[in-house]
Each structure stands twice: as structure tokens, then as C-alpha cells.
């Protein structure tokens, strides 16, 4: 929370998560802290949500043959 609070409205912050924002409250035990954290992160945020199949679940491509 201190890091996000210090950076809010001053610097850009990139956060990557596999957990949807709606489930972030489950990670923080104090609801007040969770609300404050999300307020600071989501205010003026640009959110990019990726959809589609996971690239990790695809069958691996064969390695190219070196000649």
C-alpha cells in the first residue's frame, strides 16, 4: 500500500495480474486497505484484459531444425 500510495498521481505504475480485479479483495485481509489500494490503482487506469485461450495450454511447437 505504501508503494502505491507514494506513486499515486505522481508516477505511472504497471500491475500485471492473472486474477480479475473483482477478486482482489480476497487477497487483502482488511477491506479498507483493499478499497484504498484499488481506488489508487484504478483511478485513471488503462486496463487491458486479455481473453482467449491460454498460450501455455497449447501444444508446444517443434523446435526448428538447425542445418
Secondary structure, 3 states (H helix, E strand, C coil): CHHHHHHCCCCCCCCCCCCCHHHHHHCCCCHHHHHHHHHHHHCCCCCCCCCCCCHHHCCCCCCCCCC
